[in-house]
Amino acid sequence: MQIKVRILILVNISHHSYVFLLMRDQIIAHYIRFSNKNGKAPVSVYQFCEDCGLSERQFFDEFSDFEHLQEEILGDFWKTTVSRLEEQEFYQNSNDSEKFLAVAYGFFESLKDQRSFFLNFFGNWNSPKDLFHGFKNFREVVMKYIDQLDLPSTDLGVPQLNKPIDKLNSNALYMNLIFVLHYWVKDRSKGFEKTDALIEKLFTLSFDMMETNSLKKVIDLGKFLVSDFKL
Amino acid sequence: MKTQDSISSSKLGRAVKLVGTGAKIGGNYLKYYAKRSITGEESKEGLHEQNATDIYDSLSELKGSALKVAQMLSMDKNLLPRAYTQKFALSQYSAPPMSPPLVMKVFKTATGKYPNEVFDQFDTKSLAAASIGQVHLAEKDGKKYAVKLQYPGIADSIKSDLKMVKPVANAMFGLSEKEMKKYFEEVEDKLIEETNYHLELRRGTEISQASAHIKNIEFPVYYPEFSSEKVLVMDYLEGLHLKEFLDENPSQEIKNSIAQTLWDFYEYQLHELKAIHADPHPGNFLFKGERVGVIDFGCIKEVPQDFYISYFPLLLEEVQTDEILINQLLTNIEIIFPDDSQAVKDELTTAFLRMTRLLSKPFCTEEFEFTYEFIDEIYATGEEIYKIQEVKKPTKPRGSKHALYINRTYFGIYSMMADLGAKIKTGKREWQARLFDSISAQTL
């Protein structure tokens, strides 16, 4: 998870702390702050830049528009979680299903820091389906992460089928993640413990299903029905 | 053990599970009656066994408070036949563990650090599961620690769990709505308390310091500096659970010594501290030689004074023959009510006294030998009393809620004593004279 060092400048993130940040990260931080402060996202790039004392050029050097910026945000949270965990010994020693679970827990933990922003941010998406189709960048980041994991897979004995099925499994993991995201937005439990409980239940079940070759059984049933009942 | 996979997550999921249980039990009854109508026999015990298996299978999958309720119901001897009880006594062992990443996350959220930043070694596989949390082994500077972690969201789910169990318990165990209310309030309070590890730490420390003088007893030291609301760090105590301990064939002297330590510990708690470790589950005692290790102070029943002075005198032989006094005491603890008919009063008084005489046997002699015959007699008497109409389908909720956990505790202790075949010094303790004096002073 290498982030190329581009422009490092001194910026005012909150009103009292000065930190060195990449211009890109700095714009994102401003964007989050702007949205929290005003209760809604900025309307124009001009207004936003004026508010945080940047030139439009600085903005457009990094992002094509707000939509692009928004797309990057969730992916950033995911990447940061992964790189933080990669420093941890227990993470290095975990198997790949556990790694995914650890990242999922860490990811939702990190979202907590900016909950107000995300409630606002997700406000336009009402159903998990909407969420699922949004965030192309986030989806890419997550899928890339999943693809490099060695997750339990179903071997149907037909090599040509293994790849599409693995794809199906990673898609299912992403879909579950979006489902949790949707749940988290609505979660009112203390410390969002219920989200943690959901992550545990949902993903351990997903991995179990991948492991136990349930797909094989489904296909087996399908074959049986087709041959016996001429469906 | 396989890591937790598919717990029915939604309310609906749980409801379906429980409805499934109800249907299955109904099916067993059908089978029983069908079989009986053909063969004219088949023991009811067999039926209970079958039902217990089905309930146990379903409830143990539910985890959390439903599991606890299952245990509670199973231990309340007047409500359940023996077959259920034995099965449920083991249910604590069966809750499936959290995945290692969740263990990490829970620890980190609670303490701000990962376990490996606090300890030299930390085992992510759990040592034991309890109904609201699980225990992990850790090591630091060559010393072993037990780290108890709470399942996330457990406090939240207790209320909804109990709501789900209520109608089913109603149907399965035939409890009336009023009885249920009293029963469930007490259980709910205790369960919510159990989710507060700060409270457990304080009470565990208090009781273990106050009881440290009892011979051969050992408690873990708790470490507030590593603990929080969801994480409890204490010494790791070596030792075996009762069953495994007995499998190693210890001598009767050792068994008696252990039993004596346990007995003295409970006597001291109840009559001096007026607060007892009310979870006498076999998993909470660790035996090694003559030493008895006591862990898990999550469930402590504090005994209110007005209940204490009305309930425990009934165990005294001198009181059991004093009709006026008995009438007064039974009214105080709401077994009988002033507006009951004389017939109901008499029937309940006789039944209650019969049970109490039996249960108080150990207290009335200097020395007592706990046998399975004694336990069976308690069961049999309980089942017989349960046949009384006013006990089976009471017109009003009877009995103090405070008795619930105390009875359950003593029931657990008697069972352990019987397992040990213990012959110990039980009766004529100081509290008996003290209680009798205060009662006499009052009635004068």
Interface residues (C-beta under 8 A of the other chain):
Chain A: Q88 E89 F90 S94 E98 K99 L101 A102 A104 Y105 G106 E109 S189 K190 G191 E193 K194 D196 A197 L198 I199 E200 K201 L202 T204 L205 D208
Chain B: T3 Q4 D5 S6 I7 S9 M98 S99 P100 P101 L102 M104 K105 V106 K108 T109 Y114 P115 N116 T124 Y151 P152 G153 I154 A155 D156 S157
